[in-house]
Amino acid sequence: MANIVLGITGSIAAYKAADIASQLTKAGHTVTCVLTKAAEEFVTPLTLATLSRRPVVSDLFAEKEGWQPGHIQLADDANLLLIAPATANVLASLAHGFANDALTAIALATRAPILIAPAMNGKMWQHPATQRNVETLKSWGVRFVEPAEGLLACGYEGVGRLAPVEEIVAAVTGLLA
Ligand SMILES: Cc1cc2nc3c(=O)[nH]c(=O)nc-3n(C[C@H](O)[C@H](O)[C@H](O)COP(=O)(O)O)c2cc1C
C-alpha cells in the first residue's frame, strides 16, 4: 500500500476529491490531502480529514512538530503525488517551478511520480498557455488523466470536466502497480 499525497486545488470539481480520498483510503492507501487556499472555498478540510482519516495540510507555514519542514517530509515519503482536480493556475505554477504554497512546494521537492487530473472551463483548457504548460509537464514525465467532454459547470459544453473518479482511481492503481 502506498503513501499518496492528494493535492486539491480551487476548481468547482474539488468536491469530487472527497470521493477520491475516500476510495483510495478504503483501498488501504495512506492519503494525505493537501489543499490550496482556493480549494478551501470548495471543499472543507474537515470533510477530507474525516474521509482520509488524517490531518490535512493547507498552510505551508503551519509547522508544529519535529525539525524537518512538514512539506519536505511529505514530499520525501510520497510514493505518488496525485493532483485532482488541478486548476489552470496550478498547472502554470508547476510548469514554471513556483513553490508559493504547500502543494507546489511538495510538487517541486518530491521525486515520486506525479499524476494530474485537470478540470476547468473548456476555453481555459484549450488556451495555448495551458496547453504549453501541459506539454512542459509531460516532457518532465508528469502523467495526466485527461479531462472529459460534456456540460461544464460554467454552463458551456466542451472539454474540461474532471475525468470520472473511477478513471482517476484506476490510473492511480495502474501507476502504483
Ligand atoms: C466558482 C468558481 C469555480 C472555479 N472553477 C475552476 C475550475 O474548475 N478550474 C480552474 O482552473 N479554475 C477555476 N476557478 C478559478 C480558480 O479558483 C482560481 O484560478 C484560483 O486562483 C486557483 O487557485 P489554486 O490553483 O491555487 O487552487 C474557479 C473559480 C470560481 C470562483
The ligand as an ORCA input file, in Angstrom:
! r2SCAN-3c Opt
* xyz 0 1
  C     -16.991     29.204     -8.831
  C     -15.581     29.073     -9.355
  C     -15.217     27.905     -9.997
  C     -13.900     27.755    -10.497
  N     -13.580     26.592    -11.130
  C     -12.343     26.482    -11.666
  C     -12.001     25.294    -12.367
  O     -12.780     24.321    -12.469
  N     -10.768     25.226    -12.911
  C      -9.868     26.256    -12.819
  O      -8.774     26.146    -13.373
  N     -10.163     27.388    -12.138
  C     -11.370     27.516    -11.552
  N     -11.677     28.654    -10.861
  C     -10.640     29.692    -10.689
  C      -9.652     29.314     -9.598
  O     -10.338     29.094     -8.363
  C      -8.591     30.402     -9.441
  O      -7.822     30.475    -10.623
  C      -7.690     30.178     -8.244
  O      -6.747     31.224     -8.168
  C      -6.966     28.835     -8.320
  O      -6.076     28.730     -7.223
  P      -5.229     27.408     -6.967
  O      -4.719     26.930     -8.287
  O      -4.151     27.843     -6.052
  O      -6.140     26.426     -6.306
  C     -12.952     28.800    -10.335
  C     -13.346     29.958     -9.649
  C     -14.629     30.103     -9.170
  C     -14.999     31.364     -8.441
*
